[in-house]
Amino acid sequence: MTIHLPESHYTLTTLITPEDMPDQAILKAPTQAAQALVETIISRTGKVPCVKELNLEEGLELYCQNDIWVDKEVLKDMEPEPGKERKEPNRPNVKESESPA
């Protein structure tokens, strides 16, 4: 899905450029999640990504919907193989209290 907005509807600020040193790029990321993402990209590719911040103008709202159809072949690959039992997650030990009648 592609959305085209006029430039008057947003501002785009460059936060990290490929010319930044890796350690500096990680520190320049605005959130811990962004830092983790930048660090992962650097460790896997050896390159510093270009990171930009998109700010929508006040009052502008975007609504998105997932328009990608689920492929049953993909879901089939996630099913456990026959013969392998699926391990049920352990339930926490919780004592049920009796409620007064």
HUSULPE-V296451 format. One line per field, one symbol per residue. phi: phi as a letter, one per 20 degrees, with the letter a starting at -180 (. if undefined). burial: b if it has 24 or more other C-alpha atoms within 12 Angstrom, else e. A space follows every 50 residues. Layout:
phi=???
burial=???
This chain:
phi=.cdddfgfebccdeecdffffgffffffffcffffffffffffedmcefe dcdddffgnecddccfdeffeffffffeffffneeeefffeffceeeeef e
burial=eeeeeeeeeeeeeebbeeeeebeebbebbeeeeebeebbeeeeeeeebbb beeeeeeeeeeeeeeeeeeeeeeeeeeeeeeeeeeeeeeeeeeeeeeeee e
